[in-house]
Protein backbone atom coordinates (compact mmCIF):
# COMPACT_ATOMS: atom_id res chain seq x y z
CA UNK A 1 0.00 0.00 0.00
CA UNK A 2 2.82 2.42 0.86
CA UNK A 3 4.43 1.69 -2.50
CA UNK A 4 1.17 2.41 -4.32
CA UNK A 5 0.69 5.69 -2.42
CA UNK A 6 4.27 6.68 -3.24
CA UNK A 7 3.68 6.03 -6.96
CA UNK A 8 0.47 8.12 -6.83
CA UNK A 9 2.26 10.94 -5.03
CA UNK A 10 5.10 10.96 -7.59
CA UNK A 11 2.65 10.88 -10.50
CA UNK A 12 0.66 13.76 -8.98
CA UNK A 13 3.83 15.79 -8.46
CA UNK A 14 4.93 15.18 -12.04
CA UNK A 15 1.48 16.19 -13.31
CA UNK A 16 1.53 19.43 -11.32
CA UNK A 17 5.04 20.19 -12.53
CA UNK A 18 3.94 19.64 -16.12
CA UNK A 19 0.88 21.93 -15.91
CA UNK A 20 0.79 24.55 -18.63
CA UNK A 21 0.44 28.17 -17.53
CA UNK A 22 -1.21 30.97 -19.45
CA UNK A 23 -4.64 31.24 -21.00
CA UNK A 24 -6.20 32.70 -24.15
CA UNK A 25 -6.60 36.44 -24.52
CA UNK A 26 -9.02 35.83 -27.40
CA UNK A 27 -10.16 32.65 -29.22
CA UNK A 28 -8.14 31.11 -32.03
CA UNK A 29 -8.89 32.78 -35.39
CA UNK A 30 -9.83 36.08 -33.76
CA UNK A 31 -8.98 38.87 -36.21
CA UNK A 32 -8.25 42.59 -36.04
CA UNK A 33 -8.33 45.03 -38.97
CA UNK A 34 -6.50 48.31 -38.46
CA UNK A 35 -6.20 51.41 -40.62
CA UNK A 36 -3.66 54.21 -40.68
CA UNK A 37 -4.21 57.53 -42.49
CA UNK A 38 -0.95 59.46 -42.88
CA UNK A 39 -0.56 62.89 -44.47
CA UNK A 40 2.45 62.92 -46.77
CA UNK A 41 4.27 65.65 -48.70
CA UNK A 42 4.66 66.82 -51.41
CA UNK A 43 1.92 67.60 -52.27
CA UNK A 44 -0.19 67.05 -49.12
CA UNK A 45 -2.14 63.87 -49.66
CA UNK A 46 -3.62 61.18 -47.44
CA UNK A 47 -2.18 57.66 -47.66
CA UNK A 48 -4.32 54.87 -46.21
CA UNK A 49 -2.75 51.57 -45.21
CA UNK A 50 -4.50 48.51 -43.76
CA UNK A 51 -3.05 46.03 -41.27
CA UNK A 52 -4.76 42.77 -40.49
CA UNK A 53 -3.93 40.42 -37.61
CA UNK A 54 -5.06 36.88 -36.86
CA UNK A 55 -4.46 34.94 -33.63
CA UNK A 56 -3.55 31.26 -33.40
CA UNK A 57 -3.42 29.75 -29.89
CA UNK A 58 -1.23 26.82 -30.84
CA UNK A 59 2.17 27.06 -29.16
CA UNK A 60 3.57 25.71 -25.88
CA UNK A 61 7.10 26.75 -24.91
CA UNK A 62 8.71 25.77 -21.60
CA UNK A 63 5.35 24.97 -20.03
CA UNK A 64 3.71 28.23 -21.13
CA UNK A 65 0.80 28.54 -23.55
CA UNK A 66 1.55 31.20 -26.20
CA UNK A 67 -0.55 32.56 -29.01
CA UNK A 68 0.95 33.63 -32.33
CA UNK A 69 -0.15 36.82 -34.01
CA UNK A 70 0.21 36.89 -37.81
CA UNK A 71 -0.06 40.08 -39.85
CA UNK A 72 -0.97 41.03 -43.41
CA UNK A 73 -1.53 44.24 -45.38
CA UNK A 74 -4.81 43.14 -46.94
CA UNK A 75 -8.21 44.69 -46.33
CA UNK A 76 -10.38 41.55 -46.51
CA UNK A 77 -10.45 39.24 -43.48
CA UNK A 78 -9.27 35.74 -44.38
CA UNK A 79 -8.91 32.97 -41.78
CA UNK A 80 -6.22 31.18 -43.81
CA UNK A 81 -2.54 32.09 -43.36
CA UNK A 82 -1.68 32.19 -47.07
CA UNK A 83 -1.19 35.98 -47.07
CA UNK A 84 0.15 36.36 -43.54
CA UNK A 85 3.56 36.44 -41.89
CA UNK A 86 4.44 35.89 -38.24
CA UNK A 87 4.39 39.13 -36.23
CA UNK A 88 4.62 38.46 -32.49
CA UNK A 89 4.00 36.00 -29.69
CA UNK A 90 1.24 36.83 -27.20
CA UNK A 91 1.15 35.52 -23.62
CA UNK A 92 -1.90 36.02 -21.40
CA UNK A 93 -1.91 35.33 -17.67
CA UNK A 94 -3.67 36.87 -14.64
CA UNK A 95 -5.47 39.47 -16.81
CA UNK A 96 -2.17 40.70 -18.24
CA UNK A 97 -1.12 40.58 -21.92
CA UNK A 98 2.53 40.34 -22.97
CA UNK A 99 3.75 40.85 -26.54
CA UNK A 100 7.12 40.12 -28.16
CA UNK A 101 8.84 38.33 -31.03
CA UNK A 102 10.89 36.30 -28.57
CA UNK A 103 9.31 34.40 -25.63
CA UNK A 104 12.32 35.36 -23.49
CA UNK A 105 11.76 39.11 -23.94
CA UNK A 106 8.03 39.79 -23.76
CA UNK A 107 6.76 43.24 -22.77
CA UNK A 108 3.64 43.95 -20.74
CA UNK A 109 1.22 45.54 -23.24
CA UNK A 110 -2.18 45.41 -21.49
CA UNK A 111 -3.02 45.07 -17.80
CA UNK A 112 -6.72 44.61 -17.11
CA UNK A 113 -6.24 44.57 -13.34
CA UNK A 114 -5.89 48.36 -13.38
CA UNK A 115 -8.45 50.62 -11.70
CA UNK A 116 -9.22 54.34 -11.73
CA UNK A 117 -6.31 56.26 -10.25
CA UNK A 118 -3.72 53.65 -11.27
CA UNK A 119 -1.16 54.33 -13.99
CA UNK A 120 0.56 52.36 -16.72
CA UNK A 121 3.97 52.79 -18.34
CA UNK A 122 3.90 52.90 -22.15
CA UNK A 123 7.15 52.23 -24.01
CA UNK A 124 8.22 53.80 -27.28
CA UNK A 125 11.00 53.04 -29.75
CA UNK A 126 10.67 56.01 -32.06
CA UNK A 127 9.47 59.61 -32.38
CA UNK A 128 9.80 60.81 -28.76
CA UNK A 129 12.83 61.68 -26.65
CA UNK A 130 12.03 59.39 -23.69
CA UNK A 131 11.86 55.58 -23.88
CA UNK A 132 8.73 55.42 -21.68
CA UNK A 133 5.83 57.53 -20.47
CA UNK A 134 3.47 57.06 -17.51
CA UNK A 135 -0.22 57.56 -18.20
CA UNK A 136 -3.01 57.63 -15.59
CA UNK A 137 -6.29 55.72 -15.71
CA UNK A 138 -9.10 58.24 -16.19
CA UNK A 139 -12.07 55.90 -15.70
CA UNK A 140 -13.15 52.25 -15.83
CA UNK A 141 -16.49 50.69 -16.81
CA UNK A 142 -17.89 47.65 -18.62
CA UNK A 143 -19.16 47.25 -22.18
CA UNK A 144 -21.10 44.47 -23.90
CA UNK A 145 -19.39 43.23 -27.06
CA UNK A 146 -20.25 39.96 -28.75
CA UNK A 147 -22.74 39.14 -25.95
CA UNK A 148 -19.91 39.34 -23.38
CA UNK A 149 -19.48 41.84 -20.57
CA UNK A 150 -15.94 43.20 -20.87
CA UNK A 151 -13.93 45.59 -18.73
CA UNK A 152 -13.08 48.88 -20.43
CA UNK A 153 -10.27 51.21 -19.36
CA UNK A 154 -9.94 54.87 -20.41
CA UNK A 155 -6.61 56.70 -20.17
CA UNK A 156 -5.95 60.37 -19.60
CA UNK A 157 -3.74 62.67 -21.70
CA UNK A 158 -0.37 61.35 -22.84
CA UNK A 159 2.85 63.05 -23.95
CA UNK A 160 2.74 66.87 -24.10
CA UNK A 161 -0.99 66.81 -23.17
CA UNK A 162 -1.89 65.03 -26.43
CA UNK A 163 -5.14 63.09 -25.93
CA UNK A 164 -4.98 60.01 -28.21
CA UNK A 165 -8.07 58.47 -26.53
CA UNK A 166 -6.37 55.22 -25.55
CA UNK A 167 -9.14 52.77 -24.61
CA UNK A 168 -8.57 49.15 -23.64
CA UNK A 169 -11.24 46.42 -23.70
CA UNK A 170 -10.79 42.89 -22.36
CA UNK A 171 -10.48 40.28 -25.07
CA UNK A 172 -10.00 42.94 -27.77
CA UNK A 173 -7.05 45.13 -26.78
CA UNK A 174 -7.02 48.79 -27.71
CA UNK A 175 -10.42 49.74 -29.16
CA UNK A 176 -8.94 52.77 -30.91
CA UNK A 177 -5.58 51.52 -32.18
CA UNK A 178 -5.66 47.71 -32.10
CA UNK A 179 -2.15 46.25 -32.02
CA UNK A 180 -0.35 49.57 -32.64
CA UNK A 181 1.91 49.26 -29.59
CA UNK A 182 4.39 52.14 -30.01
CA UNK A 183 2.21 54.72 -28.28
CA UNK A 184 4.99 57.28 -28.18
CA UNK A 185 5.15 57.37 -31.96
CA UNK A 186 1.38 57.21 -32.16
CA UNK A 187 0.81 60.30 -30.01
CA UNK A 188 3.50 62.19 -31.90
CA UNK A 189 1.75 61.50 -35.22
CA UNK A 190 -1.74 62.16 -33.82
CA UNK A 191 -0.47 65.61 -32.85
CA UNK A 192 0.25 66.26 -36.56
CA UNK A 193 -3.25 65.26 -37.66
CA UNK A 194 -2.59 61.66 -38.68
CA UNK A 195 -5.11 58.99 -37.72
CA UNK A 196 -4.96 55.36 -36.59
CA UNK A 197 -8.04 53.18 -36.20
CA UNK A 198 -9.21 49.71 -35.30
CA UNK A 199 -11.76 49.16 -38.08
CA UNK A 200 -13.18 45.88 -36.83
CA UNK A 201 -12.63 42.88 -34.55
CA UNK A 202 -13.99 39.37 -34.93
CA UNK A 203 -14.17 36.99 -31.98
CA UNK A 204 -13.49 33.71 -33.84
CA UNK A 205 -15.38 34.70 -37.03
CA UNK A 206 -18.20 36.44 -35.08
CA UNK A 207 -18.04 40.19 -35.71
CA UNK A 208 -17.81 41.82 -32.29
CA UNK A 209 -16.85 45.37 -33.19
CA UNK A 210 -17.06 47.54 -36.30
CA UNK A 211 -17.95 46.32 -39.79
CA UNK A 212 -15.76 43.64 -41.36
CA UNK A 213 -15.42 42.53 -44.97
CA UNK A 214 -14.57 38.86 -45.59
CA UNK A 215 -13.09 37.05 -48.56
CA UNK A 216 -9.87 35.69 -50.00
CA UNK A 217 -6.87 37.84 -49.11
CA UNK A 218 -5.77 37.53 -52.74
CA UNK A 219 -8.75 39.76 -53.60
CA UNK A 220 -7.53 42.42 -51.17
CA UNK A 221 -5.93 44.50 -53.92
CA UNK A 222 -9.29 45.10 -55.60
CA UNK A 223 -10.90 45.92 -52.27
CA UNK A 224 -8.11 48.38 -51.44
CA UNK A 225 -8.59 50.06 -54.82
CA UNK A 226 -12.28 50.50 -54.06
CA UNK A 227 -11.44 52.10 -50.71
CA UNK A 228 -9.02 54.49 -52.41
CA UNK A 229 -11.66 55.53 -54.96
CA UNK A 230 -14.21 56.36 -52.26
CA UNK A 231 -13.93 59.80 -50.68
CA UNK A 232 -15.60 61.04 -47.50
CA UNK A 233 -15.22 64.71 -46.64
CA UNK A 234 -14.97 66.62 -44.42
CA UNK A 235 -13.70 64.10 -41.89
CA UNK A 236 -13.92 64.88 -38.99
CA UNK A 237 -17.22 66.71 -39.46
CA UNK A 238 -20.19 67.98 -37.47
CA UNK A 239 -22.13 64.99 -38.78
CA UNK A 240 -22.84 66.35 -42.25
CA UNK A 241 -20.44 64.91 -44.85
CA UNK A 242 -20.17 63.99 -48.52
CA UNK A 243 -19.50 60.51 -49.95
CA UNK A 244 -18.11 60.40 -53.47
CA UNK A 245 -17.27 57.45 -55.75
CA UNK A 246 -15.50 58.39 -58.98
CA UNK A 247 -17.47 57.60 -62.12
CA UNK A 248 -19.69 54.84 -60.77
CA UNK A 249 -22.78 54.89 -58.62
CA UNK A 250 -23.08 54.22 -54.90
CA UNK A 251 -25.90 51.74 -54.33
CA UNK A 252 -26.47 51.67 -50.56
CA UNK A 253 -24.95 53.23 -47.45
CA UNK A 254 -25.10 51.87 -43.91
CA UNK A 255 -23.63 53.56 -40.83
CA UNK A 256 -22.79 51.71 -37.60
CA UNK A 257 -21.73 52.95 -34.18
CA UNK A 258 -18.94 51.49 -32.06
CA UNK A 259 -21.29 48.84 -30.66
CA UNK A 260 -22.04 47.57 -34.16
CA UNK A 261 -25.60 48.97 -34.13
CA UNK A 262 -26.88 50.25 -37.46
CA UNK A 263 -27.93 53.89 -37.07
CA UNK A 264 -28.44 54.83 -40.73
CA UNK A 265 -29.41 53.23 -44.03
CA UNK A 266 -30.11 54.72 -47.45
CA UNK A 267 -30.43 53.57 -51.06
CA UNK A 268 -28.49 56.09 -53.14
CA UNK A 269 -27.87 55.11 -56.79
CA UNK A 270 -25.74 58.19 -57.32
CA UNK A 271 -22.03 59.00 -57.66
CA UNK A 272 -22.18 61.60 -54.87
CA UNK A 273 -24.40 61.99 -51.83
CA UNK A 274 -24.57 64.06 -48.66
CA UNK A 275 -25.25 62.32 -45.35
CA UNK A 276 -26.65 64.09 -42.28
CA UNK A 277 -25.79 62.49 -38.94
CA UNK A 278 -25.72 65.76 -37.02
CA UNK A 279 -28.16 64.29 -34.48
CA UNK A 280 -25.60 61.67 -33.43
CA UNK A 281 -23.19 62.01 -30.51
CA UNK A 282 -19.51 62.85 -30.94
CA UNK A 283 -17.41 59.80 -31.65
CA UNK A 284 -16.27 57.26 -34.23
CA UNK A 285 -18.67 55.66 -36.72
CA UNK A 286 -18.26 53.14 -39.54
CA UNK A 287 -19.73 53.73 -42.99
CA UNK A 288 -20.37 50.64 -45.14
CA UNK A 289 -20.66 51.61 -48.80
CA UNK A 290 -21.94 49.20 -51.46
CA UNK A 291 -21.19 49.84 -55.14
CA UNK A 292 -21.22 47.69 -58.26
CA UNK A 293 -17.50 47.11 -57.64
CA UNK A 294 -18.06 45.64 -54.18
CA UNK A 295 -18.46 46.75 -50.58
CA UNK A 296 -16.02 48.88 -48.59
CA UNK A 297 -15.90 50.34 -45.11
CA UNK A 298 -14.77 53.80 -44.04
CA UNK A 299 -14.40 55.40 -40.64
CA UNK A 300 -15.78 58.84 -39.83
CA UNK A 301 -15.43 61.07 -36.79
CA UNK A 302 -18.22 63.35 -35.60
CA UNK A 303 -17.15 66.40 -33.61
CA UNK A 304 -19.77 69.07 -32.90
WONOR-V660811 format. One record per residue. N is the residue number from 1. RES is the residue in one letter. PHI is phi as a letter, one per 40 degrees, with the letter a starting at -180 (999 if undefined). PSI is psi in degrees with one decimal (NA if undefined). BURIAL is # if it has 24 or more other ideal C-beta (glycine too) atoms within 12 Angstrom, else .. Layout:
n: [N;N]
res: [RES;RES]
phi: [PHI;PHI]
psi: [PSI;PSI]
burial: [BURIAL;BURIAL]
This chain:
n: [1;2;3;4;5;6;7;8;9;10;11;12;13;14;15;16;17;18;19;20;21;22;23;24;25;26;27;28;29;30;31;32;33;34;35;36;37;38;39;40;41;42;43;44;45;46;47;48;49;50;51;52;53;54;55;56;57;58;59;60;61;62;63;64;65;66;67;68;69;70;71;72;73;74;75;76;77;78;79;80;81;82;83;84;85;86;87;88;89;90;91;92;93;94;95;96;97;98;99;100;101;102;103;104;105;106;107;108;109;110;111;112;113;114;115;116;117;118;119;120;121;122;123;124;125;126;127;128;129;130;131;132;133;134;135;136;137;138;139;140;141;142;143;144;145;146;147;148;149;150;151;152;153;154;155;156;157;158;159;160;161;162;163;164;165;166;167;168;169;170;171;172;173;174;175;176;177;178;179;180;181;182;183;184;185;186;187;188;189;190;191;192;193;194;195;196;197;198;199;200;201;202;203;204;205;206;207;208;209;210;211;212;213;214;215;216;217;218;219;220;221;222;223;224;225;226;227;228;229;230;231;232;233;234;235;236;237;238;239;240;241;242;243;244;245;246;247;248;249;250;251;252;253;254;255;256;257;258;259;260;261;262;263;264;265;266;267;268;269;270;271;272;273;274;275;276;277;278;279;280;281;282;283;284;285;286;287;288;289;290;291;292;293;294;295;296;297;298;299;300;301;302;303;304]
res: [X;X;X;X;X;X;X;X;X;X;X;X;X;X;X;X;X;X;X;X;X;X;X;X;X;X;X;X;X;X;X;X;X;X;X;X;X;X;X;X;X;X;X;X;X;X;X;X;X;X;X;X;X;X;X;X;X;X;X;X;X;X;X;X;X;X;X;X;X;X;X;X;X;X;X;X;X;X;X;X;X;X;X;X;X;X;X;X;X;X;X;X;X;X;X;X;X;X;X;X;X;X;X;X;X;X;X;X;X;X;X;X;X;X;X;X;X;X;X;X;X;X;X;X;X;X;X;X;X;X;X;X;X;X;X;X;X;X;X;X;X;X;X;X;X;X;X;X;X;X;X;X;X;X;X;X;X;X;X;X;X;X;X;X;X;X;X;X;X;X;X;X;X;X;X;X;X;X;X;X;X;X;X;X;X;X;X;X;X;X;X;X;X;X;X;X;X;X;X;X;X;X;X;X;X;X;X;X;X;X;X;X;X;X;X;X;X;X;X;X;X;X;X;X;X;X;X;X;X;X;X;X;X;X;X;X;X;X;X;X;X;X;X;X;X;X;X;X;X;X;X;X;X;X;X;X;X;X;X;X;X;X;X;X;X;X;X;X;X;X;X;X;X;X;X;X;X;X;X;X;X;X;X;X;X;X;X;X;X;X;X;X;X;X;X;X;X;X;X;X;X;X;X;X]
phi: [999;c;c;c;c;c;c;c;c;c;c;c;c;c;c;c;c;c;c;c;c;g;b;b;c;a;c;d;g;c;b;b;b;b;b;b;b;b;c;b;b;c;c;c;a;c;b;b;b;b;b;b;b;b;b;b;c;b;b;b;b;f;g;b;c;b;c;b;c;b;b;a;b;c;c;c;c;b;c;c;b;c;b;b;b;c;b;a;c;b;b;b;a;f;g;b;b;b;b;i;c;b;d;c;a;c;b;c;b;b;b;c;c;c;b;d;g;c;b;b;c;c;b;b;b;b;g;b;c;c;c;a;a;c;b;c;c;c;a;b;a;b;b;c;b;f;g;b;c;b;c;b;b;b;b;c;d;b;d;f;g;c;b;c;f;c;b;c;b;d;g;b;h;c;c;c;b;g;c;c;b;c;c;c;c;c;c;c;c;d;c;c;g;c;b;b;b;c;c;a;a;b;c;g;g;b;c;b;a;g;b;b;b;b;i;c;c;c;c;c;c;c;c;c;c;c;c;c;c;c;b;b;a;c;a;c;a;c;h;b;a;b;b;b;b;f;b;b;c;c;c;b;b;b;b;b;c;c;c;g;c;c;b;a;a;a;c;b;f;a;c;b;a;b;b;b;b;c;c;c;c;c;i;b;b;b;b;b;b;b;b;c;c;h;b;b;b;b;b;b;b;b;b;c]
psi: [-43.5;-38.5;-40.6;-43.6;-36.9;-42.1;-43.6;-42.2;-42.2;-43.6;-41.3;-42.3;-42.3;-37.3;-44.3;-39.6;-26.5;1.4;140.9;131.0;160.7;143.1;-155.7;122.2;-38.4;158.0;155.4;141.1;8.6;143.8;145.5;137.1;118.3;156.8;138.3;133.2;109.5;129.4;126.8;151.7;162.4;164.9;172.8;118.1;153.2;125.8;120.8;129.8;140.1;142.9;126.1;140.0;143.2;140.7;133.4;116.0;80.3;17.8;130.8;122.1;121.8;44.5;11.0;138.0;114.1;147.7;159.9;128.0;125.7;146.3;157.3;157.7;30.2;161.7;-28.2;137.1;129.3;122.9;-10.8;166.4;15.2;-28.5;13.5;159.7;151.8;134.9;-60.5;157.1;153.1;132.4;128.6;123.6;135.8;43.2;19.6;142.2;126.4;139.9;143.8;156.5;2.1;123.2;-20.7;-5.5;57.8;144.7;139.2;121.0;-38.3;140.8;104.4;14.6;-9.1;149.8;170.0;133.3;-19.6;174.6;163.0;143.2;118.3;135.7;149.5;144.2;-28.3;170.8;-40.5;160.8;-29.1;149.3;-15.8;155.4;138.1;132.6;134.2;153.3;122.2;-43.6;163.6;135.7;-165.4;153.2;144.9;117.4;128.2;37.6;11.3;139.1;123.3;142.0;138.1;133.9;126.7;135.9;154.3;-170.4;152.4;-140.0;131.7;34.5;17.4;133.2;93.5;0.8;50.7;123.5;118.2;144.4;132.9;135.9;-3.6;-45.4;-136.0;117.2;-18.9;-41.7;-3.4;-125.5;20.3;101.5;-8.6;81.1;-27.4;-46.0;-37.3;-48.5;-31.7;-45.5;-36.7;-36.2;-21.8;8.3;2.6;162.6;145.7;133.2;148.5;109.3;-43.8;161.2;133.3;130.8;84.0;58.2;-1.8;114.0;120.9;-28.9;137.4;-164.9;121.9;146.8;130.8;155.5;-173.7;135.1;-19.6;-17.3;2.9;-27.4;-44.8;-40.2;-39.3;-37.8;-41.0;-43.0;-36.6;-31.6;-26.0;134.2;136.2;123.7;150.2;157.6;107.4;162.9;176.3;9.0;-12.6;118.8;164.1;137.6;130.2;137.0;81.7;-125.6;0.0;158.7;148.1;130.2;-58.9;156.2;129.4;143.2;133.4;148.7;-175.8;-19.0;1.5;10.3;132.8;124.4;-6.1;141.8;140.4;140.9;126.7;-62.8;49.9;157.1;-26.1;140.3;154.0;130.8;137.1;105.5;29.1;-15.3;-2.4;157.8;160.3;142.5;-167.4;136.7;157.5;128.5;121.1;118.3;123.5;127.7;178.2;-14.2;-8.4;-165.8;137.6;158.0;139.8;153.6;137.4;155.4;128.2;124.8;108.4;NA]
burial: [.;.;.;.;.;.;.;.;.;.;.;.;.;.;.;.;.;.;.;.;.;#;.;#;#;#;#;#;#;#;#;#;#;#;#;#;#;.;.;.;.;.;.;.;.;.;.;#;#;#;#;#;#;#;#;#;#;.;#;.;.;.;.;.;#;#;#;#;#;#;#;#;#;#;#;#;#;#;#;.;#;.;#;#;.;.;#;#;#;#;#;#;#;.;.;#;#;#;#;#;.;.;#;.;.;#;#;#;#;#;#;#;.;#;.;.;.;.;.;#;.;#;#;#;.;.;#;#;.;.;.;.;#;.;#;.;#;#;.;#;.;.;#;.;#;#;.;.;.;#;#;#;#;#;#;#;.;#;#;.;.;#;.;#;#;#;#;#;#;#;#;#;#;#;#;#;#;#;#;#;#;#;#;#;#;#;#;#;#;#;.;.;.;#;#;#;#;#;#;#;#;#;#;.;.;.;#;#;#;#;#;#;#;#;.;.;#;.;.;#;.;.;#;#;.;#;#;.;#;#;#;#;.;.;#;.;#;.;#;.;#;#;#;#;#;.;.;.;.;#;#;#;#;#;#;#;#;#;#;#;.;.;#;#;.;#;.;#;.;.;.;.;#;.;#;.;#;.;.;#;.;.;#;#;#;#;#;#;#;#;#;.;#;#;#;#;#;#;#;#;#;#;.;.]
